[in-house]
């Protein structure tokens, strides 16, 4: 049996067509090897770059002794393919005029294509560049390729500024909100529902938790000139054992998206104060990231893009860079609202415009 030849990538071709080539390499989380192999091969063919591979993550960098170093980062994996037959946001990619459809078109094969094009086209950038292509972003944080690289190659992740090429419609989105989740549990006493007065209904007891969350007014917090909207919501509720039993336990899952002016500890204290008197267990947490737009590299980048920066409400891996002391922004082609949808798509000109802005800044 003959093996299927490995597919290759040409980082010098039109960046929109390169995006389609990347989409055509299906890379649902855990299946990034083919695309990582192709990215690695394309980078190793560029003599001005030093390249390392760790699992299905690949990094490359220039070493020209420039006064500043910036990181351009993007993940190689996507969420699973659409389950609905006939969906256009799948693999392989398809074109409809100037619009490219396919899984990862916005999140974030377009951004990865821009990284590759810059790696090939900027042999002598004005700032030293580290390109980071990593696996397992769309799954639990413990599997993150970027987290693994922080442990394995910390010296490669030293920089003055970082750009994560997540979709932002070509606008700089600074920093990001933090996120945390809690389980709020109420206890009751089981009884036959025909004799409800013999028990205590734990689900009814949870009504006060829901009322406090319903009445809570989320804050808008200004951080370094950007206004971050917070949110605090019940996202799941469960309890009870049978249709004729008064429930003796109920749990409400709560998600808090908090502005990057707060530490994890401060955010947790805020929720515990709001829900004082209830049993709360924090199940996970990730700190936010301050935008760092006052840094020289960030200011010059914003000037080149030419649009008013916006805050990032959702959590992204800019927070990992922020934790390393590296200010970071999100900037990439495509509409983030299309990410993970069954008709995921990006306009070819949006990918080209993203490339042009970054090339201007780094040239």
VEXDREN-2710 file (C-alpha; in Angstrom, 1 decimal):
% VEXDREN-2710
k/r/px/py/pz
1/UNK/0.0/0.0/0.0
2/UNK/1.4/3.4/-0.9
3/UNK/1.3/6.2/1.6
4/UNK/-0.7/9.3/0.8
5/UNK/1.9/12.0/0.2
6/UNK/2.1/14.8/2.7
7/UNK/0.5/18.1/1.7
8/UNK/2.7/21.1/1.6
9/UNK/2.2/24.9/2.1
10/UNK/3.6/27.7/0.0
11/UNK/3.8/30.7/2.3
12/UNK/4.6/33.0/-0.7
13/UNK/1.3/32.6/-2.5
14/UNK/-1.7/34.9/-2.1
15/UNK/-2.6/34.8/1.6
16/UNK/-6.3/34.2/0.9
17/UNK/-5.4/31.1/-1.1
18/UNK/-3.0/30.1/1.6
19/UNK/-5.9/30.3/4.1
20/UNK/-7.9/27.9/1.9
21/UNK/-4.9/25.5/1.9
22/UNK/-4.8/25.5/5.6
23/UNK/-8.5/24.9/6.0
24/UNK/-8.2/21.9/3.7
25/UNK/-6.0/20.3/6.3
26/UNK/-8.6/19.2/8.8
27/UNK/-7.2/20.0/12.3
28/UNK/-9.8/19.4/14.9
29/UNK/-8.2/19.5/18.3
30/UNK/-6.1/16.4/18.7
31/UNK/-5.6/16.0/15.0
32/UNK/-3.1/18.9/14.3
33/UNK/-0.2/16.7/13.1
34/UNK/-0.7/17.2/9.4
35/UNK/-1.0/20.9/9.5
36/UNK/1.8/21.2/12.0
37/UNK/4.0/19.1/9.7
38/UNK/3.3/21.4/6.8
39/UNK/3.9/24.5/8.9
40/UNK/7.2/23.2/10.2
41/UNK/8.3/22.2/6.7
42/UNK/7.4/25.7/5.3
43/UNK/9.3/27.4/8.1
44/UNK/12.4/25.2/7.9
45/UNK/12.7/26.2/4.2
46/UNK/13.3/29.8/5.2
47/UNK/17.0/30.3/6.0
48/UNK/16.5/33.5/8.1
49/UNK/14.5/31.6/10.7
50/UNK/15.4/29.4/13.6
51/UNK/12.8/26.7/14.1
52/UNK/11.8/24.3/16.9
53/UNK/9.0/21.7/17.2
54/UNK/7.3/20.6/20.4
55/UNK/4.5/18.0/19.9
56/UNK/2.2/19.6/17.3
57/UNK/3.4/23.2/18.2
58/UNK/5.9/25.0/16.0
59/UNK/7.9/28.1/16.7
60/UNK/10.3/30.2/14.5
61/UNK/12.2/33.4/15.2
62/UNK/14.5/35.9/13.7
63/UNK/17.7/36.9/15.7
64/UNK/18.8/40.2/14.2
65/UNK/19.6/42.1/17.4
66/UNK/16.7/44.5/17.0
67/UNK/15.7/46.8/19.9
68/UNK/12.3/45.1/20.3
69/UNK/11.0/41.6/19.9
70/UNK/7.3/40.8/19.2
71/UNK/5.5/37.6/19.2
72/UNK/2.9/36.7/16.5
73/UNK/0.8/33.8/17.8
74/UNK/-2.0/31.6/16.5
75/UNK/-3.5/28.2/17.2
76/UNK/-3.6/25.4/14.6
77/UNK/-6.6/23.5/15.8
78/UNK/-10.3/24.1/15.2
79/UNK/-13.5/23.0/16.9
80/UNK/-15.2/19.9/15.5
81/UNK/-16.7/20.0/12.0
82/UNK/-20.4/20.9/11.6
83/UNK/-22.9/18.0/12.2
84/UNK/-25.5/19.5/9.9
85/UNK/-25.3/18.0/6.4
86/UNK/-24.6/20.6/3.7
87/UNK/-23.0/23.1/6.0
88/UNK/-20.4/25.3/4.3
89/UNK/-18.3/25.9/7.3
90/UNK/-16.6/22.5/7.0
91/UNK/-13.6/20.8/5.3
92/UNK/-12.6/21.1/2.5
93/UNK/-13.0/24.8/1.9
94/UNK/-15.2/26.4/-0.7
95/UNK/-15.4/29.8/-2.4
96/UNK/-18.4/32.0/-3.1
97/UNK/-17.0/34.9/-5.0
98/UNK/-14.6/36.7/-2.6
99/UNK/-15.8/34.8/0.4
100/UNK/-14.0/31.7/1.7
101/UNK/-16.0/29.1/3.6
102/UNK/-14.6/26.4/5.8
103/UNK/-13.9/25.3/9.4
104/UNK/-11.3/27.6/10.8
105/UNK/-11.8/30.3/8.2
106/UNK/-12.2/32.9/11.0
107/UNK/-11.0/30.9/14.0
108/UNK/-8.2/31.0/13.0
109/UNK/-6.7/29.7/9.7
110/UNK/-6.8/33.2/8.3
111/UNK/-4.6/34.5/11.1
112/UNK/-2.2/31.5/10.7
113/UNK/-1.9/32.2/7.0
114/UNK/-0.9/35.8/7.8
115/UNK/1.7/34.5/10.2
116/UNK/3.2/32.3/7.5
117/UNK/3.1/35.0/4.9
118/UNK/5.0/37.3/7.2
119/UNK/7.5/34.6/8.1
120/UNK/8.3/34.2/4.4
121/UNK/8.2/37.8/3.4
122/UNK/10.1/39.6/6.2
123/UNK/13.7/38.4/6.2
124/UNK/14.8/41.6/7.9
125/UNK/11.9/43.1/9.9
126/UNK/12.3/46.3/11.9
127/UNK/11.6/44.3/15.1
128/UNK/12.7/40.7/15.8
129/UNK/9.8/38.4/15.5
130/UNK/8.9/35.1/17.2
131/UNK/6.2/33.1/15.4
132/UNK/4.2/30.8/17.5
133/UNK/1.9/28.1/16.0
134/UNK/0.3/26.0/18.8
135/UNK/-2.1/23.1/19.2
136/UNK/-5.0/22.3/21.5
137/UNK/-6.5/25.8/22.0
138/UNK/-10.1/24.8/21.5
139/UNK/-10.1/22.4/24.5
140/UNK/-9.5/22.4/28.2
141/UNK/-6.6/24.7/29.3
142/UNK/-4.6/21.8/30.7
143/UNK/-4.0/20.5/27.1
144/UNK/-3.0/23.9/25.7
145/UNK/0.0/23.8/23.4
146/UNK/0.9/27.3/24.4
147/UNK/0.9/26.4/28.0
148/UNK/3.2/23.5/27.2
149/UNK/5.6/25.8/25.3
150/UNK/5.7/28.1/28.3
151/UNK/7.1/25.1/30.3
152/UNK/9.4/23.7/27.6
153/UNK/10.7/26.8/25.9
154/UNK/10.3/29.8/28.3
155/UNK/13.2/31.6/26.6
156/UNK/11.4/31.5/23.3
157/UNK/8.4/33.4/24.8
158/UNK/10.4/36.4/26.0
159/UNK/9.2/39.5/24.2
160/UNK/8.2/43.2/24.5
161/UNK/4.8/42.8/22.9
162/UNK/2.5/40.0/21.5
163/UNK/-0.2/39.9/18.9
164/UNK/-2.6/37.0/18.9
165/UNK/-4.2/36.7/15.4
166/UNK/-7.7/35.8/16.7
167/UNK/-10.5/37.3/14.5
168/UNK/-11.3/40.9/15.4
169/UNK/-12.6/42.2/12.0
170/UNK/-9.2/43.9/11.6
171/UNK/-9.5/46.1/14.7
172/UNK/-7.1/46.0/17.6
173/UNK/-8.8/44.4/20.7
174/UNK/-6.7/45.0/23.8
175/UNK/-6.3/42.6/26.6
176/UNK/-9.3/40.5/27.7
177/UNK/-11.7/39.9/30.5
178/UNK/-11.0/37.1/33.0
179/UNK/-13.4/34.3/33.6
180/UNK/-14.3/32.0/36.5
181/UNK/-17.0/29.5/37.3
182/UNK/-18.6/28.4/40.6
183/UNK/-21.0/25.7/41.8
184/UNK/-23.5/27.1/44.3
185/UNK/-25.2/24.2/46.1
186/UNK/-28.3/24.2/48.2
187/UNK/-29.3/21.4/50.6
188/UNK/-32.8/20.2/51.5
189/UNK/-34.5/17.0/52.8
190/UNK/-36.0/14.4/50.6
191/UNK/-39.7/13.4/50.9
192/UNK/-42.5/11.9/48.9
193/UNK/-43.9/14.8/46.7
194/UNK/-47.4/13.8/47.9
195/UNK/-46.2/14.8/51.5
196/UNK/-44.0/17.7/50.5
197/UNK/-44.4/19.3/53.9
198/UNK/-42.3/16.4/55.3
199/UNK/-39.3/17.6/53.3
200/UNK/-37.3/20.7/52.3
201/UNK/-37.1/21.6/48.6
202/UNK/-33.5/22.3/47.6
203/UNK/-34.5/23.6/44.2
204/UNK/-36.8/26.2/45.7
205/UNK/-34.0/27.2/48.0
206/UNK/-31.9/28.0/44.9
207/UNK/-34.4/30.6/43.9
208/UNK/-32.6/33.2/46.0
209/UNK/-29.4/32.6/44.2
210/UNK/-31.1/33.1/40.9
211/UNK/-32.9/36.3/42.2
212/UNK/-29.6/37.8/43.3
213/UNK/-28.0/37.1/39.9
214/UNK/-31.0/38.4/38.1
215/UNK/-31.0/41.6/40.0
216/UNK/-27.2/42.1/39.8
217/UNK/-26.2/45.1/37.6
218/UNK/-22.9/44.2/35.8
219/UNK/-20.2/46.8/35.9
220/UNK/-18.4/48.5/33.0
221/UNK/-14.8/49.1/34.1
222/UNK/-12.3/51.4/32.3
223/UNK/-8.8/49.9/32.1
224/UNK/-6.1/52.0/30.3
225/UNK/-8.7/53.8/28.3
226/UNK/-10.8/50.7/27.2
227/UNK/-14.2/50.0/28.7
228/UNK/-14.6/46.3/29.7
229/UNK/-18.2/45.1/30.3
230/UNK/-18.5/42.5/32.9
231/UNK/-21.2/39.8/33.2
232/UNK/-22.3/37.4/36.0
233/UNK/-24.8/34.7/35.1
234/UNK/-26.3/31.4/35.9
235/UNK/-25.3/29.1/33.0
236/UNK/-26.6/25.7/34.2
237/UNK/-28.8/24.3/37.0
238/UNK/-29.6/20.8/38.1
239/UNK/-31.1/18.8/41.0
240/UNK/-33.7/16.3/42.0
241/UNK/-33.8/12.5/41.6
242/UNK/-37.4/11.6/40.4
243/UNK/-40.7/13.1/39.5
244/UNK/-42.3/12.1/42.8
245/UNK/-39.4/13.1/45.2
246/UNK/-38.8/16.4/46.9
247/UNK/-35.2/17.2/45.9
248/UNK/-32.6/17.2/48.7
249/UNK/-29.9/18.9/46.7
250/UNK/-29.6/21.5/43.8
251/UNK/-26.6/23.1/42.1
252/UNK/-26.4/26.3/40.1
253/UNK/-23.4/26.8/37.9
254/UNK/-22.3/30.4/37.7
255/UNK/-19.9/32.2/35.2
256/UNK/-18.3/35.5/36.0
257/UNK/-16.6/37.5/33.3
258/UNK/-14.6/40.1/35.1
259/UNK/-12.6/43.2/33.9
260/UNK/-8.8/42.9/33.8
261/UNK/-8.4/45.4/36.7
262/UNK/-9.2/42.5/39.1
263/UNK/-7.1/39.6/40.2
264/UNK/-8.6/36.1/40.4
265/UNK/-8.8/36.6/44.2
266/UNK/-10.5/39.9/44.0
267/UNK/-13.0/38.6/41.4
268/UNK/-13.8/35.6/43.6
269/UNK/-14.3/37.8/46.7
270/UNK/-16.8/39.9/44.7
271/UNK/-18.9/36.8/43.8
272/UNK/-18.8/35.4/47.3
273/UNK/-19.9/38.7/48.8
274/UNK/-22.9/38.9/46.4
275/UNK/-23.9/35.3/47.2
276/UNK/-23.1/35.4/50.9
277/UNK/-24.8/32.7/52.9
278/UNK/-24.6/30.1/50.1
279/UNK/-22.1/27.2/49.7
280/UNK/-19.9/28.2/46.8
281/UNK/-17.1/26.1/45.2
282/UNK/-14.9/27.7/42.5
283/UNK/-14.4/25.2/39.8
284/UNK/-12.0/27.1/37.4
285/UNK/-10.6/30.5/36.8
286/UNK/-8.4/32.3/34.3
287/UNK/-7.1/35.8/34.9
288/UNK/-7.8/38.6/32.4
289/UNK/-5.1/40.7/30.6
290/UNK/-4.5/44.4/30.7
291/UNK/-4.2/45.9/27.2
292/UNK/-0.8/47.5/27.5
293/UNK/-1.6/50.0/24.8
294/UNK/0.7/52.5/26.4
295/UNK/3.8/50.4/25.4
296/UNK/5.7/51.9/22.4
297/UNK/5.3/48.8/20.3
298/UNK/1.5/48.7/21.0
299/UNK/1.1/52.5/20.3
300/UNK/2.9/52.2/17.0
301/UNK/0.8/49.2/16.0
302/UNK/-2.4/51.0/16.8
303/UNK/-1.3/53.9/14.7
304/UNK/-0.6/51.7/11.7
305/UNK/-4.0/50.0/12.0
306/UNK/-5.6/53.4/12.1
307/UNK/-8.8/52.3/14.0
308/UNK/-9.9/53.0/17.6
309/UNK/-8.9/50.0/19.8
310/UNK/-11.6/48.0/21.5
311/UNK/-11.7/45.8/24.6
312/UNK/-11.9/42.0/24.3
313/UNK/-14.8/40.8/26.3
314/UNK/-14.1/37.1/25.9
315/UNK/-11.1/35.3/27.3
316/UNK/-8.2/34.6/24.9
317/UNK/-4.6/33.5/25.2
318/UNK/-3.4/37.1/25.4
319/UNK/-3.9/36.4/29.1
320/UNK/-1.1/33.8/29.0
321/UNK/1.2/36.4/27.6
322/UNK/0.1/39.0/30.1
323/UNK/0.9/36.5/32.9
324/UNK/4.4/36.4/31.5
325/UNK/4.7/40.2/31.7
326/UNK/4.1/40.6/27.9
327/UNK/1.4/43.1/26.9
328/UNK/-0.7/41.6/24.2
329/UNK/-3.6/42.4/21.9
330/UNK/-5.9/40.5/19.6
331/UNK/-5.8/41.4/15.9
332/UNK/-6.9/39.2/13.0
333/UNK/-9.1/38.8/10.0
334/UNK/-12.7/37.8/10.2
335/UNK/-15.7/38.3/12.4
336/UNK/-15.4/36.6/15.8
337/UNK/-19.2/36.1/15.8
338/UNK/-18.8/33.6/12.9
339/UNK/-16.3/31.4/14.8
340/UNK/-17.6/27.9/15.4
341/UNK/-20.7/28.4/13.3
342/UNK/-21.9/26.1/10.6
343/UNK/-21.3/28.8/7.9
344/UNK/-17.9/30.0/9.2
345/UNK/-16.3/32.2/6.5
346/UNK/-13.9/35.1/5.9
347/UNK/-13.5/37.6/3.1
348/UNK/-10.3/37.3/1.1
349/UNK/-9.7/41.0/1.3
350/UNK/-10.0/40.9/5.1
351/UNK/-7.1/38.4/5.2
352/UNK/-5.1/40.5/2.8
353/UNK/-5.7/43.7/4.8
354/UNK/-4.6/42.1/8.0
355/UNK/-1.4/41.0/6.3
356/UNK/-0.8/44.5/4.9
357/UNK/-1.2/46.2/8.3
358/UNK/1.2/43.8/10.1
359/UNK/3.7/44.0/7.2
360/UNK/3.7/47.8/7.3
361/UNK/4.2/47.8/11.1
362/UNK/7.1/45.3/10.9
363/UNK/8.8/46.6/7.8
END
